[in-house]
Amino acid sequence: MSSTRTLVSPAALARPRGKVLYWTVFTGVVLLFALAFLFPVYWMVTGALKSPDEVARTPPTLVPEQWHLTAYTDAWDLMQLPRHLWNTLVQAAGAWAFQLVLCTAAAYALSKLRPAFGKVILGAVLATLMVPAQALVVPKYLTVADLPLLHTSLLNDPLAIWLPAVANAFNLYLLKRFFDQIPRDVLEAAEIDGAGKLRTLWSIVLPMSRPVLGVVSIFALVAVWQDFLWPLMVFSDTDKQPIGVALVQLSQNIQLTVLIAAMVIASIPMVALFLVFQRHIIAGISAGSTKG
């Protein structure tokens, strides 16, 4: 019988002293990592609660001497956060909806419908992952500035965010790998019952794919929410800019504490989204990484 070698033998861990030492080290490591991840969040949240002089003080104070909540209210009003948060929500929701529909349909076709030259098409799609995103900025801008055939401009329009985000090779491959794991017998049973290809996708495949759809949704939303360069290029109108671009554009004559408060408010939606759907994210990643 083979045994796994560890730094501390099982016999030593079984002793009372070994258990105390083990749990002490384990607790210390967990607290250290928790502090490393949570302290920057604490520093940003409390930084907005300090006065401007206290924020710039050296050495810095760990706890605010006086709690000033006005920075958050000023950030909400002066930087027009409701408008820019709404712009970001519209852009992210549209990109998510378009991307989910197209990537799901394409992944289902490549996985289960087996079209002619399917492997060649999949290889061409995956080859786009090797192209740096910066190399596509200029062609994308020229395309949305003068849309082919229609000869219309999509600048300052949410479609300039939605359409380039539709075809995501990584999410398409992630969905295809998950669809490959769905047993063929399930689809054949639905076909025997008279379900067509579209009905099978809607009633059978999609309900079974909720974990990976959750992961793809998170990736799509976060990609749009955190993007800066592309929205900066296509939205010259300040009133239509997303929150990430607006924070930079409006930060010139704003106090540092107000800017920090605006950054805290801007990060809340993504943090809340992760906390609510973290179980689905972990389930989707584990489901897509194993072959059943």
Order of alpha helices (4+ residues) and beta strands (2+ residues): alpha-alpha-alpha-alpha-alpha-alpha-alpha-alpha-alpha-alpha-alpha-alpha-alpha-alpha-alpha
